[in-house]
Amino acid sequence: MSTDTVHPNHTATPSEADANTPNEVAPSNSEHTDVLATSPSTQAHTAQSRTKGTPVEATRQRRLRLPRVRWSSVLLAIPVPLAFLGLWHLGVTQAWELPLGIKMGFLPTPVDVGRRILDFAFGGLINDAFSGTLLTHLWASTQRVLAGFSIAAALAIPLGVLMGRSKIINAMLEPGFNLLRPIPVTAWVPLAMLIIGYGDFSTIFLIVIAAFFPILLNTVAGVQQVPVRLMEAASMLGTPPAQALYKVVIPASSRSIVAGLRVALGLAWVILVVGETVGISTGLGATITQARDMSKTDLIVAGMVIIGVAGFVADRLLVALIKLVTRGRPTLT
């Protein structure tokens, strides 16, 4: 039995190395690809990467995504208005008398109101002085509401932040505001007519008074509810106190501020009718006042419906604008 001896300095030839190497073949690149492609986790990751794309593209998709319409909510909201219209029609045709001396026989039917709204918007049905003038009156009222609401927000939000953060400022201003807040806006009308006069400015002044206090109170409450630990965390991260006011305090209290803005915008449309009753000939409130003098109940109710729709649309636009500005951040909307 012979043994093979190998010299210490002997170098194995390639054929010898292949002969002495076990029969293990390293997988090629194509085989690696096939193995990875058949892996379930890899397939899921590949599908996810194809769907989402880069982080920037995913962010853009989230920003451009339109809100889904919840048809269940829409369907649930339909029966109540239909029942209200049905009862309204029956009450008018049968001349119901409701509590508080309400005589429905003097009201127009829903059909009459709808006909008046169409004529008010486009004309050609009734052909009176109000036919086809809706856009003119609506635009005039919208300008007054936006002016008063903007002034009230510009004054109330900074002042509310200061009152919420400073106990001294809050102690100085809160008693005076609580004294003025219960005074109804209608009580300001004679004074506004004397010190301002008739016209747009007096109406805007009344809207500012009505919209100021809801924004102020909600802003103060929201700022006071900001957690102290949140401010401490911002300070530990190196945020200067001046920057913490608009980087931490306002975002953390934004839900309450937005609630105050929505309430104030609704009140602005309510007070609009009061401000346009005297000395103004163009506007929805002025139209209702003139219709009262002419005993046109269909036009009165039509003006009320249009103001309600305008207030609803304004609220939806305000919410959409806030979401657009804050980019849908959960702390801000």
C-alpha positions as CSV (number, residue, x, y, z in Angstrom):
1,M,0.0,0.0,0.0
2,S,1.7,3.1,-1.2
3,T,1.3,6.6,0.2
4,D,1.6,9.8,-1.7
5,T,4.1,12.2,-0.4
6,V,3.9,15.9,-1.1
7,H,6.8,18.1,-1.0
8,P,6.4,21.1,1.4
9,N,7.2,23.5,-1.4
10,H,4.9,21.8,-3.9
11,T,2.2,24.0,-5.3
12,A,-1.0,22.3,-6.4
13,T,-1.9,22.7,-10.0
14,P,-5.3,23.9,-11.0
15,S,-6.3,20.4,-12.0
16,E,-5.2,19.1,-8.7
17,A,-7.0,21.8,-6.8
18,D,-10.2,21.0,-8.7
19,A,-9.8,17.4,-7.9
20,N,-9.3,17.9,-4.2
21,T,-12.1,20.5,-3.9
22,P,-15.5,19.1,-2.8
23,N,-18.2,19.1,-5.4
24,E,-19.9,22.4,-4.3
25,V,-20.7,24.9,-6.9
26,A,-21.4,28.5,-5.8
27,P,-24.7,29.8,-7.2
28,S,-24.5,32.2,-10.0
29,N,-25.9,35.8,-10.0
30,S,-28.9,34.6,-12.1
31,E,-29.6,31.9,-9.5
32,H,-29.4,34.4,-6.7
33,T,-31.9,36.5,-8.6
34,D,-34.3,33.6,-9.1
35,V,-34.1,32.7,-5.4
36,L,-34.8,36.2,-4.3
37,A,-37.6,36.6,-6.8
38,T,-39.3,33.5,-5.4
39,S,-39.1,34.7,-1.8
40,P,-42.5,35.8,-0.5
41,S,-41.0,38.7,1.5
42,T,-39.1,39.9,-1.5
43,Q,-42.2,39.8,-3.6
44,A,-44.1,41.8,-1.1
45,H,-41.3,44.3,-0.8
46,T,-41.1,44.7,-4.5
47,A,-44.8,45.2,-4.9
48,Q,-44.7,47.7,-2.1
49,S,-41.8,49.6,-3.6
50,R,-43.6,49.7,-7.0
51,T,-46.8,50.9,-5.4
52,K,-45.4,53.6,-3.1
53,G,-42.3,54.6,-5.1
54,T,-39.9,57.0,-3.5
55,P,-40.7,58.7,-0.1
56,V,-41.1,62.0,-2.0
57,E,-43.6,60.4,-4.4
58,A,-45.5,58.8,-1.5
59,T,-45.7,62.1,0.2
60,R,-47.1,63.8,-2.9
61,Q,-49.7,61.1,-3.3
62,R,-50.9,61.6,0.3
63,R,-51.1,65.3,-0.3
64,L,-53.0,65.0,-3.6
65,R,-55.3,62.3,-2.3
66,L,-58.9,63.4,-2.4
67,P,-61.2,62.8,0.6
68,R,-63.4,59.8,0.2
69,V,-67.1,60.4,0.1
70,R,-68.9,58.4,2.8
71,W,-72.1,57.5,1.1
72,S,-73.5,56.1,4.3
73,S,-73.3,59.5,5.9
74,V,-74.9,61.1,2.8
75,L,-77.8,58.6,2.9
76,L,-78.3,59.2,6.6
77,A,-78.5,62.9,6.0
78,I,-81.3,62.7,3.4
79,P,-84.4,61.5,5.3
80,V,-84.5,64.4,7.8
81,P,-84.6,67.2,5.3
82,L,-87.2,65.3,3.2
83,A,-89.4,64.8,6.2
84,F,-89.0,68.5,7.2
85,L,-90.1,69.6,3.6
86,G,-93.1,67.2,3.7
87,L,-94.3,68.5,7.1
88,W,-93.7,72.0,5.9
89,H,-95.9,71.5,2.9
90,L,-98.6,69.9,4.9
91,G,-98.5,72.6,7.5
92,V,-98.9,75.3,4.9
93,T,-101.6,73.7,2.8
94,Q,-103.6,72.7,5.9
95,A,-103.0,76.0,7.8
96,W,-101.6,74.4,10.9
97,E,-101.3,76.5,14.1
98,L,-98.3,75.6,16.1
99,P,-97.4,76.7,19.7
100,L,-96.3,80.2,20.4
101,G,-99.0,81.5,17.9
102,I,-97.2,80.3,14.8
103,K,-99.7,80.2,11.9
104,M,-98.2,78.2,9.0
105,G,-100.9,79.3,6.7
106,F,-99.1,82.6,6.1
107,L,-95.9,80.8,5.0
108,P,-95.0,79.9,1.4
109,T,-94.8,76.3,0.3
110,P,-91.4,74.7,-0.4
111,V,-92.3,74.8,-4.1
112,D,-92.8,78.6,-3.9
113,V,-89.5,79.1,-2.1
114,G,-87.7,77.0,-4.7
115,R,-89.3,78.9,-7.5
116,R,-88.3,82.2,-5.9
117,I,-84.7,81.0,-5.4
118,L,-84.4,80.1,-9.1
119,D,-85.9,83.5,-10.1
120,F,-83.6,85.2,-7.6
121,A,-80.6,83.5,-9.2
122,F,-81.4,83.5,-12.9
123,G,-84.6,85.4,-13.4
124,G,-87.4,84.7,-15.9
125,L,-90.0,83.3,-13.5
126,I,-91.4,86.1,-11.4
127,N,-89.7,89.1,-13.1
128,D,-89.7,91.6,-10.3
129,A,-87.0,93.9,-9.0
130,F,-85.1,91.0,-7.3
131,S,-85.0,88.7,-10.3
132,G,-81.5,87.7,-11.4
133,T,-79.8,89.7,-8.6
134,L,-78.6,86.9,-6.4
135,L,-74.9,87.1,-7.2
136,T,-74.8,90.9,-6.6
137,H,-76.4,90.6,-3.1
138,L,-74.4,87.4,-2.2
139,W,-71.1,89.0,-3.2
140,A,-71.8,92.1,-1.2
141,S,-72.7,90.1,1.9
142,T,-69.7,87.8,1.5
143,Q,-67.3,90.8,1.4
144,R,-68.7,92.2,4.6
145,V,-68.5,88.8,6.3
146,L,-65.0,88.1,5.2
147,A,-63.8,91.6,6.3
148,G,-65.4,91.4,9.7
149,F,-64.3,87.8,10.3
150,S,-60.7,88.5,9.2
151,I,-60.4,91.5,11.5
152,A,-61.8,89.6,14.4
153,A,-59.4,86.7,13.9
154,A,-56.4,89.0,13.4
155,L,-57.2,90.6,16.8
156,A,-58.4,87.7,18.8
157,I,-55.8,85.0,18.1
158,P,-52.7,87.0,19.1
159,L,-54.5,88.4,22.1
160,G,-55.7,85.0,23.1
161,V,-52.3,83.5,22.9
162,L,-50.9,86.3,25.2
163,M,-53.7,85.9,27.7
164,G,-53.2,82.1,27.7
165,R,-49.5,82.3,28.3
166,S,-49.3,85.3,30.7
167,K,-51.3,85.3,33.9
168,I,-50.7,89.0,34.4
169,I,-52.1,89.9,31.0
170,N,-55.0,87.5,31.6
171,A,-55.8,89.1,35.0
172,M,-55.7,92.5,33.4
173,L,-58.0,91.8,30.4
174,E,-60.3,89.0,31.3
175,P,-62.7,91.0,33.6
176,G,-63.3,93.7,31.0
177,F,-63.9,91.1,28.2
178,N,-66.3,89.2,30.4
179,L,-68.2,92.4,31.0
180,L,-68.5,93.2,27.3
181,R,-69.2,89.7,26.1
182,P,-72.8,89.3,27.4
183,I,-73.9,92.5,25.6
184,P,-75.9,91.4,22.6
185,V,-74.9,92.6,19.2
186,T,-78.3,94.1,18.6
187,A,-77.6,96.5,21.5
188,W,-74.6,97.8,19.6
189,V,-76.6,98.7,16.5
190,P,-77.9,102.1,17.6
191,L,-74.5,103.1,18.9
192,A,-72.8,101.9,15.7
193,M,-75.2,104.0,13.6
194,L,-74.4,107.1,15.7
195,I,-70.6,106.8,15.9
196,I,-70.0,105.2,12.5
197,G,-73.0,106.0,10.4
198,Y,-74.9,104.0,7.9
199,G,-73.1,101.8,5.4
200,D,-70.6,98.9,5.2
201,F,-68.4,100.0,8.1
202,S,-71.1,99.7,10.7
203,T,-72.0,96.2,9.5
204,I,-68.4,95.1,9.6
205,F,-68.1,96.6,13.1
206,L,-71.0,94.5,14.3
207,I,-69.6,91.4,12.7
208,V,-66.2,92.0,14.3
209,I,-67.9,92.2,17.8
210,A,-69.8,89.0,17.2
211,A,-66.9,87.0,15.9
212,F,-64.2,88.3,18.3
213,F,-65.3,86.7,21.5
214,P,-65.6,83.0,20.3
215,I,-62.2,83.1,18.8
216,L,-60.7,84.8,21.9
217,L,-62.2,82.4,24.4
218,N,-61.3,79.3,22.4
219,T,-57.7,80.5,21.9
220,V,-57.2,81.3,25.6
221,A,-58.6,77.9,26.5
222,G,-56.5,76.0,24.0
223,V,-53.2,77.8,25.0
224,Q,-53.8,77.2,28.7
225,Q,-54.3,73.5,28.0
226,V,-50.8,73.1,26.4
227,P,-48.9,70.5,28.6
228,V,-46.0,71.9,30.6
229,R,-43.9,68.9,29.7
230,L,-44.3,69.8,26.0
231,M,-42.7,73.2,26.7
232,E,-40.0,71.6,28.8
233,A,-39.2,69.1,26.0
234,A,-39.0,71.9,23.5
235,S,-36.6,73.8,25.8
236,M,-34.4,70.7,26.2
237,L,-34.2,70.3,22.5
238,G,-32.9,73.9,22.2
239,T,-36.0,75.8,21.1
240,P,-35.8,79.4,22.2
241,P,-38.8,80.7,24.2
242,A,-39.7,83.2,21.4
243,Q,-39.8,80.4,18.8
244,A,-41.6,78.0,21.1
245,L,-44.6,80.3,21.0
246,Y,-45.4,79.6,17.3
247,K,-43.6,76.3,17.0
248,V,-45.1,74.6,20.0
249,V,-47.9,76.6,21.7
250,I,-50.0,77.5,18.6
251,P,-49.8,74.1,16.9
252,A,-50.7,72.3,20.2
253,S,-53.7,74.6,20.8
254,S,-54.8,74.7,17.1
255,R,-57.7,72.4,17.5
256,S,-59.4,74.8,20.0
257,I,-58.5,77.8,17.8
258,V,-60.0,76.2,14.7
259,A,-63.2,75.5,16.7
260,G,-63.4,79.1,17.7
261,L,-62.9,80.2,14.1
262,R,-65.7,78.0,12.9
263,V,-68.1,79.2,15.5
264,A,-67.2,82.8,14.8
265,L,-67.7,82.4,11.1
266,G,-71.2,81.0,11.7
267,L,-72.0,84.0,13.9
268,A,-70.7,86.4,11.3
269,W,-73.4,85.2,8.9
270,V,-76.0,85.4,11.7
271,I,-75.2,89.0,12.5
272,L,-75.0,89.9,8.8
273,V,-78.8,90.3,8.7
274,V,-78.8,92.6,11.7
275,G,-76.1,94.8,10.2
276,E,-77.7,95.1,6.8
277,T,-81.2,96.0,8.0
278,V,-80.5,99.8,8.1
279,G,-78.8,102.0,5.6
280,I,-77.8,99.3,3.1
281,S,-79.6,98.4,-0.1
282,T,-77.4,95.6,-1.4
283,G,-76.9,92.3,0.5
284,L,-78.8,89.3,1.6
285,G,-79.9,91.0,4.9
286,A,-81.0,94.0,3.0
287,T,-83.0,91.8,0.6
288,I,-84.8,90.1,3.5
289,T,-85.6,93.5,5.1
290,Q,-87.0,94.9,1.8
291,A,-89.0,91.7,1.3
292,R,-90.5,92.1,4.8
293,D,-91.6,95.6,3.9
294,M,-93.3,94.2,0.8
295,S,-94.8,91.2,2.6
296,K,-93.0,88.8,0.2
297,T,-92.7,85.8,2.5
298,D,-91.3,83.6,-0.3
299,L,-88.4,86.0,-0.7
300,I,-87.8,86.2,3.0
301,V,-87.5,82.4,3.3
302,A,-85.4,82.2,0.1
303,G,-83.0,84.7,1.6
304,M,-82.8,82.6,4.8
305,V,-82.1,79.4,2.8
306,I,-79.4,81.2,0.8
307,I,-77.7,82.5,3.9
308,G,-77.7,79.0,5.4
309,V,-76.2,77.5,2.3
310,A,-73.6,80.3,2.2
311,G,-72.6,79.7,5.8
312,F,-72.3,76.0,5.3
313,V,-70.1,76.4,2.2
314,A,-68.0,79.0,4.1
315,D,-67.4,76.6,6.9
316,R,-66.4,73.8,4.5
317,L,-64.0,76.1,2.7
318,L,-62.5,77.2,6.0
319,V,-61.8,73.6,7.1
320,A,-60.4,72.8,3.6
321,L,-58.1,75.9,3.8
322,I,-56.8,74.9,7.2
323,K,-56.1,71.4,6.0
324,L,-54.3,72.8,3.0
325,V,-52.2,75.2,5.0
326,T,-51.3,72.7,7.7
327,R,-50.8,69.9,5.1
328,G,-53.2,67.6,7.0
329,R,-51.0,67.4,10.2
330,P,-53.1,65.7,12.9
331,T,-52.1,68.3,15.6
332,L,-53.4,71.1,13.4
333,T,-56.7,69.8,11.9
